Amino acid sequence: MSEKHKCASPSAIQVKNRQKAISSEEKLDTIHRLEKSERIADIQRNVKLAHSSIPTICDNVDRITESAKCLCNINCQ
């Protein structure tokens, strides 16, 4: 068998990082920081989010705030 077709050893296989679940509190905190004009890089370091997660949170502000209102109504009852 040629070198090209040999399987990689198990130690050579890289393990993918698991996707982190972001709580609604973290998302709301990120939104408040963005409203205060805090830099994305600073938010990323402080909240320990992937850089691409912050624009996604920005795009979904309406959905996030609506779900937070629903959660607050459930918790307050």
C-alpha positions in Angstrom: 0.0 0.0 0.0 1.3 3.4 -0.8 1.9 6.1 1.8 -1.0 8.1 0.3 -3.6 5.4 1.2 -2.5 4.6 4.7 -4.8 5.5 7.5 -3.7 8.2 10.0 -2.8 6.9 13.4 -5.4 7.7 16.2 -3.0 10.1 17.8 -2.7 12.1 14.5 -6.5 12.7 14.3 -7.5 16.0 15.7 -10.6 16.2 17.9 -13.1 18.9 17.1 -14.1 21.3 19.8 -17.6 21.0 21.1 -20.0 23.8 20.4 -20.6 25.9 23.5 -24.2 26.5 24.5 -24.7 30.2 25.2 -27.3 31.0 27.9 -29.9 33.8 27.4 -28.2 35.8 30.2 -24.9 35.7 28.3 -26.6 36.8 25.1 -28.4 39.6 26.9 -25.2 40.7 28.5 -23.5 40.7 25.1 -26.4 42.8 23.6 -26.1 45.4 26.5 -22.3 45.6 25.9 -22.8 46.2 22.2 -25.4 48.9 22.9 -22.7 50.6 25.1 -20.5 50.6 22.0 -18.0 48.1 23.5 -15.6 46.6 20.9 -16.4 43.1 19.7 -12.9 41.9 20.5 -13.3 43.1 24.1 -16.6 41.3 24.5 -15.2 38.2 23.0 -12.4 38.0 25.5 -14.6 38.9 28.5 -17.5 36.5 27.7 -15.2 33.9 26.1 -17.3 33.6 23.0 -16.1 32.8 19.5 -15.6 35.9 17.4 -18.4 34.8 14.9 -20.9 34.3 17.7 -21.2 38.0 18.5 -22.5 39.2 15.0 -25.0 36.2 15.1 -26.3 37.5 18.4 -26.6 41.0 16.9 -28.6 39.6 14.0 -31.0 37.8 16.4 -31.5 40.6 18.9 -35.3 40.7 18.4 -35.6 36.9 18.9 -33.3 36.9 22.0 -35.1 39.8 23.7 -38.5 38.3 23.0 -37.5 34.9 24.4 -36.0 36.6 27.5 -39.3 38.3 28.1 -41.1 35.0 27.9 -38.6 33.4 30.3 -39.1 36.3 32.7 -42.9 35.9 32.6 -42.6 32.2 33.3 -40.1 32.7 36.2 -42.1 35.5 37.7 -45.4 33.5 38.0 
